[in-house]
Amino acid sequence: MLNNDRLLVQILLLTLLGACLWVLAPFVSALFWAAVLAFASWPLMRLLCNLLKGRETAAAGVLTAGWVVLVALPLAWLLGNLAEHVRDATELVKNVQVEGLPPPPAWLPEIPLVGERLVRVWQSIDAQGSAIFASLKPYMGQAGNWVLARSAQIGGGIVELVLSLVLVFFFYRDGPRMALFVERGLERLIGERAEHYLALVAGTVQRVVNGVIGTAAAQAVLALIGFWIVGVPGALVLGIATFALSLIPMGPPLVWGPVTAWLAWHGDYGYAIFLGIWGMFVISGVDNVLKPYLISRGGNLPLVVVLLGVFGGILAFGFMGLFLGPTLLAVAYSLISDWIGDSQPQVVVPPETKVQEHPPS
């Protein structure tokens, strides 16, 4: 009878846990990002608590307000500039459709081997502009639907970001109690190894955060150098925007891509080609090298496991996979290593036998 009651309680607890996960499912992504942000900036939280003499709620409020200002201002600037670029692109398409392409640049025919051919292609597109736009017209509706879908995703991402900034306040305020709760739950589940795996997860997440922020800083510096070389106005602001957008996949091209188009539109074709190459191979290319190196640095994971965790995690879970992938592989790698270590046969070395020395008779 006692076993039946215990089984019934376990079934009820599992049902309750499943219902709680169902309720929280729409907010999993926001909760995840709030937890990562709070964990990554926890040293700032401790510093503020010390300055405010242990008032955790006040420190959490100040730090959350700082994040809101730090994220909201660049986001508002980015959305305003994005709308302006969309209007410029629409106007450019209308002007090309009505007036045709401008004359080919003077340096185009001077390109070895293909210069004259590129000039003829340019002139052919200019002469057949209306026919080309007529042939592209059936695809414009599909492109519009694609842009609309991406706009909806961006809007959902902004709502998720706002919710994450609200939730991070509670992670700051109640972080130590949450950590103690998780540690005790893991101790009940896996015993004395709970502290080891908590440290493993914490170290992996910290290395991923360092890799993401370090790569974003490197991309921002490289982008700033490129913007200074081409002499684009507002280079510092564009560098800051590159840092913010480097935190998301394919973010930096949203900055250097429109700048490249702006340079080409104003006739600076040489600078436009330079910035396009610089952005493609230097600014965006450093992400594929520096981020895995920084994530694997200081840990016991092989580099190939880190690479699989980063890229496979992004493919499987989206941007959350950047953190989930390496963490899951790190825990699995440690579990398998422990299991292999525990399952190795132990060689029992027999104790040394003492040789009794008989006195000579």
C-alpha positions in Angstrom: 0.0 0.0 0.0 2.9 2.3 0.8 4.5 1.7 -2.5 1.3 2.5 -4.4 0.9 5.8 -2.5 4.5 6.7 -3.3 4.0 5.9 -7.0 0.8 8.0 -7.0 2.7 10.9 -5.5 5.4 10.6 -8.1 2.9 10.5 -10.9 1.2 13.6 -9.5 4.5 15.4 -9.2 5.5 14.6 -12.8 2.1 15.8 -14.0 2.5 19.0 -12.1 6.0 19.5 -13.5 4.7 18.9 -17.0 1.9 21.4 -16.5 4.4 24.0 -15.2 6.7 23.5 -18.2 3.6 23.9 -20.5 2.7 27.2 -18.8 6.3 28.5 -19.1 6.9 27.2 -22.6 6.1 30.6 -24.3 8.6 32.3 -22.1 11.5 29.8 -22.3 13.5 31.9 -24.6 13.1 35.1 -22.6 13.9 33.3 -19.3 17.0 31.8 -20.9 18.3 35.1 -22.1 17.5 36.8 -18.8 19.4 34.0 -17.0 22.4 34.2 -19.3 22.5 38.0 -19.0 22.3 37.9 -15.2 25.0 35.2 -15.0 27.4 37.1 -17.3 27.0 40.4 -15.4 26.9 38.9 -11.9 30.2 40.6 -10.9 28.6 44.0 -11.6 25.7 42.9 -9.4 28.0 42.0 -6.5 29.9 45.3 -6.9 26.6 47.3 -6.8 25.5 45.4 -3.8 28.7 46.3 -2.0 28.3 50.0 -3.0 24.6 50.0 -1.8 25.4 48.2 1.5 23.8 44.9 0.7 20.5 46.2 -0.7 19.9 43.6 -3.4 16.6 45.0 -4.7 18.0 48.5 -5.3 21.2 47.0 -6.9 19.0 44.9 -9.2 16.9 47.9 -10.1 19.9 50.1 -11.0 21.6 47.4 -13.1 18.3 46.5 -14.9 17.7 50.2 -15.7 21.3 50.4 -17.0 20.7 47.5 -19.4 17.4 49.1 -20.6 19.2 52.3 -21.5 22.2 50.5 -23.0 19.9 48.3 -25.2 17.0 50.6 -25.9 18.9 53.6 -27.3 21.0 51.7 -29.9 17.9 49.7 -30.8 15.8 52.8 -31.4 18.7 54.3 -33.4 19.0 51.1 -35.5 15.3 50.9 -36.3 15.2 54.6 -37.3 18.2 54.1 -39.6 16.7 50.9 -41.0 13.5 52.7 -42.0 15.5 55.4 -43.6 17.6 52.9 -45.6 14.4 51.1 -46.7 13.1 54.5 -48.1 16.4 55.2 -49.8 16.4 51.7 -51.4 12.8 52.2 -52.6 13.7 55.5 -54.1 16.8 54.1 -55.7 14.8 51.3 -57.4 12.3 53.9 -58.7 15.0 56.1 -60.1 16.8 53.3 -61.8 13.5 52.1 -63.3 12.7 55.6 -64.7 16.1 57.1 -65.5 18.2 54.0 -65.9 21.6 53.3 -64.5 24.2 56.1 -64.2 27.2 56.0 -66.5 29.7 53.2 -65.7 32.5 54.4 -63.4 35.8 55.4 -65.1 37.8 52.6 -63.4 35.5 49.8 -64.6 37.1 49.4 -68.1 40.5 49.4 -66.5 40.0 46.1 -64.7 42.3 43.6 -66.4 40.7 40.9 -68.6 37.0 41.6 -67.7 36.8 45.4 -67.7 35.4 45.8 -71.2 33.0 42.9 -70.7 31.7 44.5 -67.5 31.1 47.8 -69.3 29.1 46.0 -72.0 27.0 44.2 -69.3 26.5 47.6 -67.5 25.3 49.2 -70.8 23.1 46.2 -71.6 21.3 46.4 -68.2 20.9 50.1 -68.7 19.4 49.6 -72.2 17.0 46.8 -71.1 16.1 48.2 -67.7 12.3 48.2 -68.2 12.4 44.6 -69.5 14.5 43.5 -66.6 12.1 45.0 -64.1 9.2 43.4 -65.9 10.8 40.0 -65.6 11.5 40.6 -61.9 8.0 41.7 -61.2 6.6 38.2 -60.4 9.3 37.7 -57.8 8.7 41.1 -56.1 5.6 39.7 -54.3 7.6 36.8 -52.9 10.3 39.2 -51.8 7.7 41.4 -50.1 6.3 38.4 -48.3 9.8 37.4 -47.2 10.5 40.9 -45.9 7.1 40.9 -44.1 7.9 37.6 -42.4 11.3 38.8 -41.3 9.7 42.0 -40.0 7.4 39.9 -37.9 10.3 37.9 -36.5 12.2 41.1 -35.7 9.1 42.4 -33.9 8.8 39.2 -31.9 12.5 39.4 -31.1 12.0 42.9 -29.7 9.1 41.9 -27.5 11.2 38.9 -26.3 14.1 41.3 -25.6 11.9 43.6 -23.5 10.5 40.6 -21.5 14.1 39.4 -20.9 15.1 42.8 -19.5 12.1 42.7 -17.2 12.9 39.1 -16.0 16.6 39.8 -15.5 15.6 42.0 -12.5 14.2 39.0 -10.7 17.3 36.9 -11.6 19.5 39.6 -10.1 17.4 39.9 -6.9 16.8 36.2 -6.3 19.9 34.7 -8.0 21.6 33.2 -4.9 18.3 31.6 -3.8 17.8 30.2 -7.2 21.3 28.8 -7.4 20.9 27.2 -3.9 17.6 25.6 -5.0 19.2 24.2 -8.2 22.2 22.9 -6.3 20.1 21.1 -3.7 17.9 19.6 -6.4 20.9 18.2 -8.3 22.3 16.8 -5.1 19.1 14.9 -4.5 19.3 13.7 -8.1 23.0 12.8 -8.7 24.6 13.1 -5.3 28.0 14.4 -4.5 28.9 15.2 -8.2 26.3 18.0 -8.3 28.8 20.6 -7.4 31.2 19.4 -10.1 28.5 19.6 -12.9 27.3 23.0 -11.7 30.8 24.3 -11.9 31.2 22.7 -15.4 28.0 24.4 -16.6 28.9 27.7 -15.1 32.4 27.6 -16.6 31.1 26.7 -20.0 28.5 29.4 -20.0 31.1 31.9 -18.8 33.5 30.9 -21.6 30.7 31.2 -24.2 29.8 34.7 -22.9 33.5 35.7 -23.0 33.7 34.3 -26.6 30.6 36.1 -27.8 31.5 39.4 -26.2 35.2 39.2 -27.2 34.3 38.4 -30.8 31.8 41.2 -30.9 34.4 43.6 -29.6 36.9 42.5 -32.2 34.3 42.8 -35.0 33.4 46.3 -33.8 37.1 47.4 -33.7 37.7 46.0 -37.2 34.5 47.6 -38.5 35.5 50.9 -37.0 38.9 50.7 -38.7 37.2 50.0 -42.1 34.7 52.9 -41.6 37.6 55.2 -40.8 39.5 54.1 -43.9 36.6 54.8 -46.2 35.7 58.1 -44.4 32.1 57.3 -43.8 30.4 59.8 -41.4 29.4 58.5 -38.0 32.0 55.8 -37.9 32.0 55.5 -34.1 28.3 55.1 -34.0 28.4 52.5 -36.7 31.1 50.7 -34.8 28.9 50.6 -31.7 26.0 49.3 -33.8 28.3 46.6 -35.1 29.2 45.5 -31.6 25.5 45.3 -30.6 24.5 43.4 -33.8 27.5 41.1 -33.5 25.7 39.4 -30.6 23.3 37.9 -33.1 24.1 35.6 -36.1 24.6 37.5 -39.4 24.4 40.8 -37.5 27.5 42.8 -38.7 26.4 42.7 -42.4 23.3 44.7 -41.3 25.8 47.6 -40.7 28.6 47.3 -43.2 26.2 46.2 -46.0 24.1 49.4 -46.1 27.3 51.5 -45.7 28.8 49.7 -48.7 25.6 50.4 -50.7 25.6 54.1 -49.6 29.2 54.4 -50.8 28.4 52.9 -54.2 25.3 55.2 -54.5 27.5 58.3 -53.9 30.0 57.1 -56.6 32.8 56.0 -54.2 33.0 52.6 -56.0 36.6 51.9 -54.9 35.8 52.4 -51.3 32.6 50.4 -51.7 34.5 47.4 -53.1 37.1 47.7 -50.3 34.5 47.9 -47.6 32.5 45.0 -49.1 35.6 42.8 -49.1 36.7 44.0 -45.7 33.3 43.3 -44.2 32.9 39.9 -45.8 36.4 38.4 -45.1 37.6 40.4 -42.1 34.7 41.7 -40.0 32.4 38.7 -40.6 35.3 36.2 -41.1 36.8 36.7 -37.7 33.7 35.3 -36.1 34.4 31.8 -37.5 37.9 31.8 -36.0 38.0 33.9 -32.8 34.7 32.7 -31.2 35.5 29.0 -31.1 39.0 29.7 -29.9 37.8 31.9 -27.0 35.1 29.4 -26.0 37.5 26.5 -25.9 40.3 28.5 -24.1 40.7 27.6 -20.5 38.4 24.5 -20.6 39.1 20.8 -21.0 36.9 20.4 -24.1 38.6 19.5 -27.4 38.3 22.3 -30.0 36.3 20.0 -32.4 33.7 19.5 -29.6 33.4 23.2 -29.2 33.0 23.8 -32.9 30.3 21.1 -33.1 28.6 22.6 -30.0 28.6 26.2 -31.4 27.5 25.5 -35.0 25.3 22.5 -34.3 23.7 24.3 -31.4 22.8 27.3 -33.6 21.4 25.0 -36.3 19.3 23.0 -33.7 18.1 25.7 -31.3 18.7 29.0 -33.1 20.7 31.7 -31.3 20.0 30.0 -28.0 22.1 27.1 -29.3 25.2 29.3 -29.2 25.0 28.7 -25.4 23.1 25.5 -25.2 25.2 23.5 -27.7 28.6 23.8 -26.0 27.0 23.4 -22.6 25.2 20.2 -23.5 28.3 18.8 -25.2 30.5 19.8 -22.2 28.2 18.0 -19.7 27.9 15.0 -22.0 31.6 14.9 -22.5 32.2 15.1 -18.7 29.6 12.4 -18.0 31.1 10.0 -20.5 34.6 10.7 -19.2 33.5 10.0 -15.6 31.7 6.8 -16.7 34.7 5.6 -18.6 37.0 6.4 -15.7 34.7 4.6 -13.2 34.3 1.6 -15.5 38.0 1.0 -16.0 39.1 -2.2 -14.3 41.2 -1.5 -11.3 44.4 -3.6 -11.1 44.8 -4.9 -7.6 48.5 -4.9 -6.8 49.3 -7.6 -4.3 51.1 -6.4 -1.2 54.8 -7.0 -1.1 55.7 -10.1 0.8 58.5 -9.8 3.2 61.3 -12.3 2.7 62.1 -13.9 6.0 65.8 -14.0 6.4 66.9 -17.0 8.4 70.0 -16.6 10.4 72.7 -18.9 9.2 73.0 -21.9 11.2 
